[in-house]
């Protein structure tokens, strides 16, 4: 498995719009079997911060999703909602509850 | 919902044992309805690093789990496997795939 946890910062006051957009992305990923988890969260310590946590069958599945037409459109449409990117951690999920 | 993503560092060479222990914790959490996700991962950039990503119904459910006898025993038994704690991020999950 392949996992990543990354943070993005919305423009001031724009977090709700960014979260809403990322939840649309999550809905589009429902059809991709290689995506196991895609959780969108508000950061607790930053009023503009949004965390996305993803678990994929493999890094290749994640990479391949970026070529999916629906995903590409969502990335293009979402980019203006992001002021900057923050922490980004890659990991190898070994199991657990909910996987 | 309440989420957290935290990193622990095993003693050199001890990561597999720590991961195995945390997967036992994940198994114990299967019975707790308030715990939605508990994913144990190897950090990609640190041979001793382990990430745990958790999503709970509420912060109170997470807090309450620490009083659960099985969880308490697992925390006590696991503590010697951890050399140090690293990053720790709290968040409010808003939805997504797998929740």
Backbone of each chain as ProteinMPNN parsed JSONL, in Angstrom:
{"seq_chain_A": "XXXXXXXXXXXXXXXXXXXXXXXXXXXXXXXXXXXXXXXXXXXXXXXXXXXXXXXXXXXXXXXXXXXXXXXXXXXXXXXXXXXXXXXXXXXXXXXXXXX", "coords_chain_A": {"N_chain_A": [[0.839, -1.196, 0.0], [0.268, 2.338, -0.378], [0.649, 5.434, 1.174], [-0.237, 8.805, 2.008], [0.042, 11.918, 3.668], [-0.919, 15.114, 3.572], [-0.694, 18.691, 3.701], [-2.554, 21.593, 2.89], [-2.886, 25.103, 2.412], [-5.536, 27.269, 2.508], [-6.659, 30.341, 0.95], [-7.063, 33.244, 3.059], [-10.044, 32.896, 4.849], [-11.051, 31.179, 2.972], [-11.254, 28.471, 3.469], [-13.526, 26.757, 3.744], [-14.508, 26.578, 1.147], [-12.381, 25.294, -0.118], [-12.335, 22.841, 1.249], [-14.843, 21.853, 0.495], [-14.434, 21.542, -2.22], [-12.427, 19.588, -2.24], [-13.846, 17.487, -1.156], [-15.505, 16.926, -3.26], [-13.604, 15.901, -4.969], [-12.99, 13.597, -3.524], [-15.403, 12.246, -3.838], [-15.318, 11.724, -6.566], [-13.291, 9.891, -6.561], [-14.446, 7.635, -5.591], [-15.066, 5.814, -7.537], [-12.655, 4.723, -8.218], [-10.952, 1.851, -7.813], [-8.421, 1.47, -6.795], [-8.017, 3.337, -4.864], [-8.194, 3.534, -1.472], [-8.611, 5.067, 0.852], [-9.489, 8.461, 1.363], [-9.379, 11.147, 2.999], [-10.626, 14.208, 4.074], [-9.766, 16.951, 6.018], [-10.212, 19.61, 8.396], [-7.531, 21.488, 9.628], [-6.567, 21.558, 13.061], [-5.139, 23.578, 14.251], [-4.855, 25.774, 12.638], [-6.529, 28.163, 10.957], [-6.778, 28.281, 8.222], [-5.877, 25.924, 7.271], [-5.857, 22.719, 5.669], [-5.998, 19.237, 5.79], [-5.192, 16.381, 3.867], [-5.589, 12.961, 3.811], [-4.478, 10.052, 2.397], [-4.874, 6.698, 1.244], [-3.655, 4.284, -0.871], [-3.814, 1.446, -3.121], [-1.356, 1.058, -4.357], [1.644, 2.966, -5.081], [1.745, 3.391, -7.77], [-0.94, 3.243, -8.495], [-1.859, 5.59, -7.301], [-0.359, 7.498, -8.73], [-1.302, 6.943, -11.282], [-3.926, 7.811, -11.068], [-3.775, 10.496, -11.374], [-3.854, 10.908, -14.027], [-6.393, 10.476, -14.714], [-9.342, 11.701, -16.211], [-11.472, 13.054, -14.855], [-10.262, 13.528, -12.404], [-8.116, 15.128, -13.161], [-9.461, 17.415, -14.084], [-10.572, 18.271, -11.675], [-8.292, 18.878, -10.202], [-7.239, 21.02, -11.667], [-9.334, 22.866, -11.385], [-9.29, 23.219, -8.655], [-6.866, 24.303, -7.911], [-6.651, 27.219, -7.794], [-7.817, 27.683, -5.332], [-6.0, 27.145, -3.42], [-3.58, 28.521, -1.359], [-1.0, 27.921, -0.525], [1.259, 25.121, -0.126], [1.812, 22.776, 2.534], [3.196, 20.693, 5.031], [4.158, 17.371, 4.005], [3.877, 14.052, 3.942], [5.037, 10.882, 3.138], [4.149, 7.418, 3.245], [4.05, 3.901, 4.178], [1.352, 2.103, 4.497], [0.555, -0.455, 6.809], [-1.576, -1.802, 7.746], [-4.559, -2.024, 9.812], [-7.446, -0.565, 11.483], [-10.296, -0.115, 9.464], [-9.232, -0.387, 7.001]], "CA_chain_A": [[0.0, 0.0, 0.0], [0.96, 3.631, -0.42], [-0.124, 6.433, 1.89], [0.349, 10.126, 2.144], [-0.679, 12.887, 4.485], [-0.401, 16.396, 3.118], [-1.435, 19.87, 4.138], [-2.643, 22.752, 2.009], [-3.406, 26.292, 3.072], [-6.458, 28.045, 1.682], [-6.567, 31.786, 1.14], [-7.813, 33.599, 4.275], [-11.497, 32.828, 4.696], [-11.443, 30.306, 1.876], [-11.102, 27.052, 3.787], [-14.742, 25.973, 3.485], [-14.584, 26.325, -0.3], [-11.369, 24.288, -0.454], [-12.813, 21.561, 1.779], [-15.95, 21.412, -0.355], [-13.857, 21.087, -3.491], [-11.717, 18.314, -2.018], [-14.855, 16.439, -0.953], [-15.914, 16.541, -4.619], [-12.546, 15.003, -5.455], [-13.188, 12.313, -2.832], [-16.555, 11.586, -4.469], [-14.859, 11.215, -7.87], [-12.403, 8.747, -6.316], [-15.247, 6.463, -5.198], [-15.062, 4.867, -8.649], [-11.313, 4.164, -8.434], [-10.746, 0.745, -6.865], [-7.087, 1.54, -6.198], [-8.038, 4.312, -3.761], [-8.877, 2.959, -0.301], [-9.018, 6.145, 1.773], [-9.192, 9.851, 0.973], [-10.083, 11.857, 4.069], [-10.39, 15.651, 4.052], [-9.937, 17.455, 7.388], [-9.757, 20.934, 8.812], [-6.456, 21.488, 10.62], [-7.056, 22.086, 14.34], [-4.308, 24.688, 14.752], [-4.626, 26.733, 11.561], [-7.867, 28.416, 10.408], [-6.76, 28.141, 6.763], [-5.217, 24.656, 6.932], [-6.634, 21.532, 5.313], [-5.211, 18.01, 5.639], [-5.74, 15.261, 3.104], [-4.922, 11.694, 4.103], [-4.844, 9.114, 1.331], [-4.259, 5.367, 1.175], [-3.849, 3.671, -2.192], [-3.3, 0.083, -3.282], [0.074, 1.182, -4.668], [2.031, 4.304, -5.527], [1.389, 3.455, -9.193], [-2.373, 3.58, -8.567], [-1.983, 7.016, -7.009], [0.199, 8.214, -9.876], [-2.204, 6.751, -12.418], [-5.168, 8.575, -10.878], [-3.535, 11.88, -11.806], [-4.137, 10.949, -15.469], [-7.852, 10.321, -14.868], [-9.885, 12.987, -16.7], [-12.241, 13.733, -13.808], [-9.304, 13.986, -11.395], [-7.367, 16.245, -13.758], [-10.326, 18.609, -14.072], [-10.718, 18.734, -10.296], [-7.022, 19.501, -9.789], [-7.164, 22.329, -12.336], [-10.332, 23.765, -10.798], [-9.019, 23.44, -7.244], [-5.574, 24.975, -7.688], [-6.771, 28.622, -7.336], [-8.306, 27.75, -3.944], [-4.871, 26.831, -2.531], [-2.596, 29.61, -1.257], [0.335, 27.315, -0.43], [1.288, 23.743, 0.377], [2.576, 22.638, 3.773], [3.838, 19.403, 5.268], [3.792, 16.304, 3.075], [4.542, 12.853, 4.442], [4.719, 9.627, 2.451], [4.24, 6.282, 4.169], [3.617, 2.591, 3.701], [0.393, 1.54, 5.457], [0.761, -1.878, 7.076], [-2.852, -2.38, 8.159], [-5.245, -1.253, 10.829], [-8.907, -0.541, 11.411], [-10.842, 0.721, 8.406], [-8.564, -0.682, 5.728]], "C_chain_A": [[0.875, 1.247, 0.0], [0.066, 4.663, 0.273], [0.556, 7.777, 1.87], [-0.584, 11.009, 2.958], [-0.097, 14.249, 4.15], [-1.309, 17.538, 3.526], [-1.424, 20.938, 3.06], [-3.247, 23.892, 2.802], [-4.31, 27.009, 2.084], [-6.124, 29.53, 1.835], [-7.41, 32.149, 2.37], [-9.317, 33.605, 4.008], [-11.976, 31.83, 3.658], [-11.4, 28.821, 2.189], [-12.344, 26.228, 3.456], [-14.857, 25.619, 2.003], [-13.58, 25.256, -0.71], [-11.799, 22.907, 0.027], [-13.913, 20.995, 0.881], [-15.423, 20.857, -1.67], [-13.166, 19.728, -3.326], [-12.697, 17.174, -1.743], [-15.458, 16.011, -2.294], [-14.881, 15.594, -5.222], [-12.706, 13.621, -4.826], [-14.335, 11.539, -3.472], [-16.15, 10.987, -5.82], [-13.986, 9.977, -7.691], [-13.165, 7.498, -5.882], [-15.179, 5.385, -6.277], [-13.695, 4.208, -8.879], [-11.009, 3.106, -7.374], [-9.402, 0.837, -6.151], [-6.98, 2.527, -5.058], [-8.851, 3.753, -2.61], [-9.415, 4.041, 0.634], [-8.622, 7.5, 1.186], [-10.015, 10.719, 1.918], [-9.66, 13.325, 4.071], [-10.716, 16.212, 5.435], [-9.547, 18.923, 7.493], [-8.616, 20.763, 9.81], [-6.97, 22.127, 11.911], [-6.368, 23.385, 14.711], [-4.1, 25.793, 13.721], [-5.958, 26.968, 10.846], [-7.931, 28.295, 8.884], [-6.276, 26.761, 6.321], [-6.175, 23.505, 6.681], [-5.669, 20.352, 5.161], [-5.943, 17.035, 4.72], [-4.906, 14.031, 3.432], [-5.408, 10.674, 3.087], [-4.156, 7.772, 1.525], [-4.666, 4.743, -0.158], [-3.308, 2.24, -2.187], [-1.794, 0.103, -3.548], [0.361, 2.613, -5.084], [1.674, 4.483, -6.998], [-0.09, 3.784, -9.361], [-2.587, 5.064, -8.298], [-1.52, 7.836, -8.205], [-0.758, 8.142, -11.067], [-3.479, 7.582, -12.295], [-5.015, 10.0, -11.393], [-3.745, 12.033, -13.312], [-5.627, 10.783, -15.759], [-8.477, 11.683, -15.219], [-10.624, 13.753, -15.612], [-11.301, 14.307, -12.751], [-8.534, 15.193, -11.922], [-8.187, 17.538, -13.737], [-10.456, 19.174, -12.664], [-9.443, 19.411, -9.8], [-6.916, 20.898, -10.391], [-8.12, 23.325, -11.673], [-9.997, 24.11, -9.35], [-7.78, 24.271, -6.974], [-5.717, 26.423, -7.209], [-7.255, 28.76, -5.891], [-7.178, 27.558, -2.935], [-3.864, 27.974, -2.558], [-1.183, 29.042, -1.224], [0.207, 25.883, 0.073], [2.171, 23.675, 1.611], [3.252, 21.28, 3.871], [3.308, 18.332, 4.308], [4.581, 15.074, 3.488], [4.089, 11.636, 3.642], [4.946, 8.47, 3.41], [3.761, 5.005, 3.505], [2.659, 2.004, 4.732], [0.564, 0.022, 5.568], [-0.524, -2.573, 7.515], [-3.509, -1.488, 9.179], [-6.744, -1.326, 10.666], [-9.355, 0.382, 10.281], [-10.177, 0.531, 7.061], [-8.96, -2.069, 5.252]], "O_chain_A": [[2.058, 1.203, 0.335], [-1.129, 4.75, -0.011], [1.776, 7.873, 1.732], [-1.807, 10.866, 2.936], [1.077, 14.511, 4.41], [-2.52, 17.377, 3.677], [-0.409, 21.16, 2.399], [-4.017, 23.68, 3.739], [-3.903, 27.319, 0.964], [-5.392, 29.919, 2.745], [-8.367, 31.444, 2.691], [-9.793, 34.236, 3.065], [-13.181, 31.651, 3.481], [-11.499, 27.994, 1.283], [-12.227, 25.117, 2.94], [-15.25, 24.508, 1.648], [-13.882, 24.407, -1.549], [-11.65, 21.918, -0.691], [-13.91, 19.809, 0.55], [-15.901, 19.837, -2.167], [-13.307, 18.84, -4.166], [-12.409, 16.02, -2.062], [-15.875, 14.863, -2.447], [-15.225, 14.62, -5.892], [-12.575, 12.602, -5.504], [-14.254, 10.322, -3.633], [-16.58, 9.89, -6.176], [-13.944, 9.113, -8.566], [-12.584, 6.415, -5.813], [-15.227, 4.192, -5.977], [-13.589, 3.249, -9.644], [-10.831, 3.42, -6.197], [-9.254, 0.341, -5.033], [-5.97, 2.561, -4.355], [-10.052, 3.521, -2.744], [-10.532, 3.939, 1.141], [-7.555, 7.65, 0.592], [-11.19, 10.991, 1.671], [-8.469, 13.635, 4.07], [-11.803, 15.981, 5.965], [-8.672, 19.407, 6.775], [-8.73, 19.968, 10.743], [-7.712, 23.109, 11.874], [-6.948, 24.212, 15.415], [-3.251, 26.663, 13.917], [-6.468, 26.058, 10.192], [-9.021, 28.216, 8.316], [-6.267, 26.461, 5.127], [-7.17, 23.338, 7.385], [-4.647, 20.461, 4.483], [-7.163, 16.889, 4.794], [-3.679, 14.054, 3.342], [-6.611, 10.461, 2.936], [-2.992, 7.715, 1.924], [-5.843, 4.685, -0.515], [-2.466, 1.876, -1.366], [-1.052, -0.73, -3.028], [-0.551, 3.378, -5.4], [1.339, 5.586, -7.43], [-0.458, 4.526, -10.273], [-3.384, 5.719, -8.969], [-2.21, 8.758, -8.64], [-0.994, 9.131, -11.76], [-4.045, 8.008, -13.301], [-5.99, 10.635, -11.797], [-3.807, 13.153, -13.82], [-6.069, 10.929, -16.898], [-8.168, 12.693, -14.586], [-10.431, 14.959, -15.458], [-11.504, 15.418, -12.26], [-8.329, 16.168, -11.199], [-7.674, 18.61, -13.415], [-10.453, 20.389, -12.468], [-9.503, 20.398, -9.067], [-6.544, 21.849, -9.703], [-7.762, 24.477, -11.431], [-10.377, 25.176, -8.866], [-7.663, 24.881, -5.911], [-4.986, 26.834, -6.308], [-7.121, 29.826, -5.291], [-7.367, 27.779, -1.739], [-3.357, 28.353, -3.614], [-0.269, 29.61, -1.823], [-0.821, 25.491, 0.625], [3.149, 24.412, 1.731], [3.814, 20.785, 2.894], [2.161, 18.387, 3.863], [5.808, 15.055, 3.396], [2.891, 11.394, 3.493], [5.819, 8.526, 4.276], [3.157, 5.019, 2.433], [3.105, 1.46, 5.742], [0.698, -0.683, 4.568], [-0.557, -3.797, 7.641], [-3.091, -0.351, 9.398], [-7.254, -2.058, 9.817], [-8.868, 1.505, 10.148], [-10.517, 1.208, 6.091], [-8.507, -2.513, 4.197]]}, "seq_chain_B": "XXXXXXXXXXXXXXXXXXXXXXXXXXXXXXXXXXXXXXXXXXXXXXXXXXXXXXXXXXXXXXXXXXXXXXXXXXXXXXXXXXXXXXXXXXXXXXXXXXX", "coords_chain_B": {"N_chain_B": [[-16.4, 14.868, 13.98], [-13.199, 13.579, 15.009], [-9.788, 13.767, 14.393], [-6.432, 12.502, 14.179], [-2.96, 12.602, 13.452], [-0.06, 11.083, 14.035], [3.426, 10.677, 14.827], [5.75, 8.175, 15.746], [8.925, 7.126, 16.936], [10.719, 4.219, 16.619], [13.091, 2.213, 18.494], [16.415, 1.805, 17.11], [16.234, -0.555, 14.54], [13.978, -1.636, 15.601], [11.508, -1.23, 14.446], [9.699, -3.019, 13.139], [8.683, -4.538, 15.255], [7.352, -2.587, 16.719], [5.396, -1.779, 14.874], [3.967, -4.171, 14.647], [2.962, -4.363, 17.216], [1.303, -2.103, 17.314], [-0.563, -2.813, 15.418], [-1.859, -4.795, 16.772], [-3.099, -3.204, 18.658], [-4.834, -1.848, 16.934], [-6.475, -3.981, 16.246], [-7.713, -4.462, 18.686], [-9.231, -2.198, 18.812], [-11.237, -2.646, 17.046], [-13.579, -3.36, 18.247], [-14.554, -1.04, 19.3], [-16.993, 1.205, 18.704], [-16.807, 3.929, 18.367], [-14.428, 4.435, 17.132], [-13.317, 5.031, 13.962], [-11.248, 4.915, 12.048], [-7.962, 3.583, 12.128], [-4.953, 3.597, 11.269], [-1.877, 2.087, 10.653], [1.381, 2.876, 9.737], [4.525, 2.533, 8.023], [6.966, 5.058, 8.08], [8.09, 6.781, 5.168], [10.504, 8.054, 4.94], [12.184, 7.532, 7.033], [13.816, 5.11, 8.709], [13.142, 4.194, 11.212], [10.723, 5.247, 11.784], [7.228, 5.478, 12.508], [3.92, 6.005, 11.535], [0.759, 6.84, 12.857], [-2.565, 7.063, 11.996], [-5.611, 8.329, 12.928], [-9.172, 8.282, 13.107], [-11.938, 9.37, 14.845], [-15.283, 9.201, 16.22], [-15.73, 11.325, 17.961], [-13.764, 13.675, 19.911], [-14.096, 13.051, 22.541], [-14.719, 10.337, 22.436], [-12.263, 9.323, 21.635], [-10.682, 10.077, 23.834], [-12.01, 8.672, 25.835], [-11.407, 6.06, 25.108], [-8.917, 5.64, 26.082], [-9.27, 4.854, 28.621], [-10.158, 2.346, 28.443], [-9.735, -1.052, 29.308], [-8.306, -3.001, 27.768], [-7.04, -1.342, 25.934], [-5.496, 0.231, 27.63], [-3.71, -1.681, 28.656], [-2.346, -2.32, 26.304], [-1.112, 0.099, 25.711], [0.647, 0.361, 27.864], [2.242, -1.897, 27.458], [3.339, -1.277, 25.012], [4.857, 1.019, 25.245], [7.694, 0.726, 25.895], [8.696, 0.106, 23.396], [8.91, 2.39, 21.99], [11.064, 4.946, 21.071], [11.015, 7.708, 20.872], [8.699, 10.464, 20.45], [7.275, 12.06, 17.581], [6.137, 14.329, 15.128], [2.793, 15.61, 15.569], [-0.43, 15.93, 14.76], [-3.546, 17.428, 15.08], [-6.917, 17.232, 13.909], [-10.025, 18.001, 12.186], [-11.956, 15.818, 10.714], [-13.855, 16.079, 7.734], [-15.114, 14.508, 5.955], [-15.086, 12.194, 3.158], [-13.555, 9.563, 1.128], [-14.003, 6.286, 2.327], [-14.838, 6.77, 4.836]], "CA_chain_B": [[-15.358, 13.839, 14.03], [-11.899, 13.994, 15.545], [-8.711, 13.014, 13.756], [-5.063, 12.846, 14.527], [-1.902, 11.928, 12.717], [1.097, 11.223, 14.901], [4.587, 9.856, 14.484], [6.597, 7.673, 16.818], [10.184, 6.566, 16.459], [11.13, 3.002, 17.316], [14.537, 2.078, 18.68], [17.006, 1.313, 15.862], [15.962, -1.964, 14.253], [12.789, -2.115, 16.309], [10.25, -0.76, 13.856], [8.735, -4.096, 12.858], [8.039, -4.908, 16.519], [6.417, -1.515, 17.069], [4.263, -1.871, 13.936], [3.186, -5.354, 15.028], [2.239, -4.028, 18.445], [0.236, -1.141, 17.002], [-1.614, -3.537, 14.698], [-2.646, -5.446, 17.836], [-3.972, -2.144, 19.192], [-5.881, -1.643, 15.932], [-7.404, -5.105, 16.36], [-8.506, -4.239, 19.906], [-10.148, -1.076, 18.559], [-12.342, -3.095, 16.178], [-14.804, -3.457, 19.054], [-14.999, 0.292, 19.745], [-17.762, 1.821, 17.618], [-16.416, 5.329, 18.211], [-13.192, 4.507, 16.339], [-13.623, 4.753, 12.556], [-10.014, 4.557, 11.334], [-6.719, 3.52, 12.901], [-4.055, 3.034, 10.249], [-0.479, 2.045, 11.082], [2.217, 2.946, 8.535], [5.956, 2.83, 8.086], [7.355, 6.315, 7.448], [8.89, 6.508, 3.97], [11.792, 8.764, 4.965], [12.83, 7.317, 8.33], [13.757, 3.652, 8.915], [12.601, 3.893, 12.54], [9.504, 6.025, 11.966], [5.91, 4.866, 12.35], [2.805, 6.939, 11.599], [-0.588, 6.339, 13.155], [-3.621, 8.001, 11.603], [-6.844, 7.901, 13.604], [-10.398, 9.086, 13.036], [-12.908, 8.982, 15.87], [-16.568, 9.896, 16.187], [-15.528, 12.588, 18.674], [-12.573, 13.697, 20.757], [-14.461, 12.355, 23.782], [-14.587, 8.898, 22.195], [-10.832, 9.011, 21.67], [-10.241, 10.207, 25.222], [-12.603, 7.57, 26.588], [-10.768, 4.784, 24.77], [-7.697, 5.51, 26.877], [-9.666, 4.244, 29.89], [-10.509, 0.954, 28.14], [-8.713, -1.923, 29.913], [-7.458, -3.604, 26.733], [-6.221, -0.267, 25.365], [-4.507, 0.607, 28.65], [-2.658, -2.714, 28.682], [-1.548, -2.214, 25.078], [-0.263, 1.294, 25.816], [1.713, 0.036, 28.815], [3.148, -2.876, 26.849], [3.981, -0.724, 23.823], [5.706, 2.18, 25.555], [9.141, 0.467, 25.774], [9.092, -0.05, 21.991], [8.986, 3.73, 21.402], [12.24, 5.71, 21.514], [10.612, 9.113, 20.999], [7.533, 10.857, 19.665], [7.577, 13.107, 16.613], [5.043, 15.224, 14.776], [1.47, 15.232, 16.076], [-1.369, 16.903, 14.188], [-4.964, 17.182, 15.33], [-7.729, 17.753, 12.801], [-11.464, 17.708, 12.184], [-12.331, 15.231, 9.424], [-15.111, 16.598, 7.19], [-15.683, 13.491, 5.075], [-14.152, 11.635, 2.186], [-13.712, 8.149, 0.792], [-13.564, 5.355, 3.366], [-15.386, 7.161, 6.16]], "C_chain_B": [[-14.067, 14.438, 14.563], [-10.826, 13.126, 14.903], [-7.36, 13.42, 14.279], [-4.101, 11.991, 13.719], [-0.628, 12.152, 13.506], [2.202, 10.254, 14.536], [5.31, 9.421, 15.756], [7.841, 7.074, 16.184], [10.49, 5.335, 17.303], [12.625, 3.08, 17.619], [15.131, 1.508, 17.392], [16.773, -0.191, 15.686], [14.674, -2.488, 14.848], [11.463, -1.73, 15.672], [9.236, -1.872, 13.622], [7.98, -4.489, 14.129], [7.013, -3.852, 16.924], [5.18, -1.563, 16.165], [3.361, -3.036, 14.341], [2.349, -5.058, 16.275], [1.063, -3.092, 18.153], [-0.89, -1.796, 16.199], [-2.471, -4.35, 15.677], [-3.603, -4.433, 18.453], [-5.135, -1.904, 18.235], [-6.925, -2.752, 16.02], [-8.297, -4.936, 17.589], [-9.546, -3.145, 19.69], [-11.309, -1.465, 17.643], [-13.658, -3.099, 16.949], [-15.33, -2.091, 19.5], [-15.68, 1.019, 18.588], [-17.338, 3.268, 17.353], [-15.149, 5.525, 17.405], [-13.498, 4.096, 14.906], [-12.383, 4.272, 11.787], [-8.843, 4.552, 12.314], [-5.716, 2.799, 12.009], [-2.606, 3.182, 10.713], [0.404, 1.957, 9.844], [3.691, 3.078, 8.895], [6.195, 4.182, 7.425], [8.264, 6.016, 6.267], [10.317, 7.027, 4.114], [12.589, 8.513, 6.239], [12.701, 5.831, 8.69], [13.21, 3.249, 10.286], [11.215, 4.507, 12.752], [8.225, 5.26, 11.669], [4.856, 5.964, 12.475], [1.537, 6.205, 12.015], [-1.574, 7.429, 12.787], [-4.932, 7.484, 12.17], [-7.992, 8.85, 13.292], [-11.405, 8.49, 14.008], [-14.206, 9.761, 15.683], [-16.458, 11.268, 16.855], [-14.239, 12.507, 19.476], [-12.851, 12.959, 22.074], [-14.357, 10.84, 23.614], [-13.116, 8.486, 22.235], [-10.328, 9.017, 23.107], [-10.74, 9.02, 26.049], [-11.922, 6.236, 26.326], [-9.531, 4.546, 25.629], [-7.987, 4.919, 28.253], [-10.071, 2.774, 29.697], [-9.372, 0.026, 28.615], [-7.756, -2.501, 28.876], [-6.518, -2.559, 26.14], [-5.13, 0.131, 26.357], [-3.359, -0.398, 28.709], [-1.75, -2.607, 27.465], [-0.625, -1.001, 25.122], [0.924, 1.006, 26.735], [2.742, -0.896, 28.176], [3.923, -2.273, 25.674], [4.983, 0.371, 24.113], [7.208, 1.897, 25.421], [9.618, 0.314, 24.327], [9.31, 1.299, 21.309], [10.181, 4.487, 21.972], [11.857, 7.174, 21.744], [9.371, 9.358, 20.16], [7.91, 12.013, 18.735], [6.376, 14.004, 16.378], [3.7, 14.677, 15.273], [0.501, 16.306, 15.61], [-2.793, 16.495, 14.523], [-5.786, 17.833, 14.217], [-9.189, 17.361, 12.983], [-11.849, 17.15, 10.821], [-13.724, 15.692, 9.001], [-15.785, 15.6, 6.265], [-14.623, 12.95, 4.148], [-14.435, 10.178, 1.904], [-13.203, 7.296, 1.948], [-14.06, 5.709, 4.758], [-16.89, 6.887, 6.185]], "O_chain_B": [[-13.88, 15.655, 14.563], [-10.942, 11.901, 14.872], [-7.168, 14.536, 14.76], [-4.38, 10.846, 13.361], [-0.164, 13.285, 13.634], [1.958, 9.166, 14.013], [5.458, 10.19, 16.706], [7.815, 6.584, 15.055], [10.518, 5.396, 18.532], [13.335, 3.918, 17.063], [14.44, 0.806, 16.655], [17.079, -0.987, 16.574], [14.309, -3.644, 14.633], [10.408, -1.886, 16.288], [8.046, -1.691, 13.877], [6.777, -4.744, 14.084], [5.933, -4.184, 17.414], [4.054, -1.406, 16.637], [2.138, -2.901, 14.373], [1.187, -5.451, 16.371], [-0.034, -3.274, 18.682], [-2.044, -1.376, 16.294], [-3.66, -4.566, 15.44], [-4.759, -4.745, 18.737], [-6.282, -1.771, 18.664], [-8.121, -2.495, 15.884], [-9.491, -5.232, 17.542], [-10.612, -3.16, 20.306], [-12.257, -0.697, 17.484], [-14.723, -2.869, 16.375], [-16.44, -2.0, 20.025], [-15.03, 1.4, 17.614], [-17.495, 3.769, 16.239], [-14.82, 6.651, 17.03], [-13.891, 2.957, 14.653], [-12.461, 3.345, 10.982], [-8.748, 5.398, 13.203], [-5.637, 1.57, 11.993], [-2.174, 4.263, 11.113], [0.214, 1.082, 9.0], [4.052, 3.652, 9.922], [5.687, 4.434, 6.332], [9.106, 5.12, 6.333], [11.236, 6.504, 3.484], [13.57, 9.21, 6.499], [11.597, 5.351, 8.947], [12.855, 2.089, 10.496], [10.603, 4.299, 13.8], [8.149, 4.496, 10.707], [4.894, 6.762, 13.412], [1.281, 5.084, 11.573], [-1.438, 8.577, 13.212], [-5.319, 6.342, 11.924], [-7.809, 10.065, 13.221], [-11.685, 7.291, 13.998], [-14.227, 10.83, 15.073], [-17.024, 12.249, 16.373], [-13.691, 11.427, 19.694], [-11.961, 12.328, 22.645], [-13.955, 10.137, 24.541], [-12.765, 7.446, 22.791], [-9.642, 8.093, 23.544], [-10.003, 8.444, 26.849], [-11.862, 5.379, 27.208], [-9.144, 3.404, 25.875], [-7.067, 4.528, 28.971], [-10.297, 2.053, 30.669], [-8.199, 0.29, 28.355], [-6.541, -2.495, 29.074], [-5.35, -2.842, 25.874], [-3.98, 0.342, 25.973], [-2.19, -0.021, 28.798], [-0.536, -2.781, 27.571], [0.503, -1.055, 24.634], [2.062, 1.359, 26.424], [3.949, -0.711, 28.331], [5.036, -2.708, 25.375], [5.873, 0.624, 23.301], [7.936, 2.735, 24.89], [10.818, 0.386, 24.063], [9.828, 1.36, 20.194], [10.306, 4.653, 23.186], [12.32, 7.801, 22.697], [9.032, 8.569, 19.278], [8.76, 12.839, 19.069], [5.683, 14.39, 17.319], [3.499, 13.467, 15.382], [0.602, 17.462, 16.022], [-3.198, 15.358, 14.28], [-5.393, 18.857, 13.659], [-9.535, 16.517, 13.809], [-12.049, 17.91, 9.873], [-14.656, 15.695, 9.805], [-16.916, 15.824, 5.834], [-13.43, 13.203, 4.316], [-15.426, 9.622, 2.376], [-12.122, 7.537, 2.485], [-13.742, 5.032, 5.735], [-17.547, 7.141, 7.194]]}, "name": "protein", "num_of_chains": 2, "seq": "XXXXXXXXXXXXXXXXXXXXXXXXXXXXXXXXXXXXXXXXXXXXXXXXXXXXXXXXXXXXXXXXXXXXXXXXXXXXXXXXXXXXXXXXXXXXXXXXXXXXXXXXXXXXXXXXXXXXXXXXXXXXXXXXXXXXXXXXXXXXXXXXXXXXXXXXXXXXXXXXXXXXXXXXXXXXXXXXXXXXXXXXXXXXXXXXXXXXXX"}
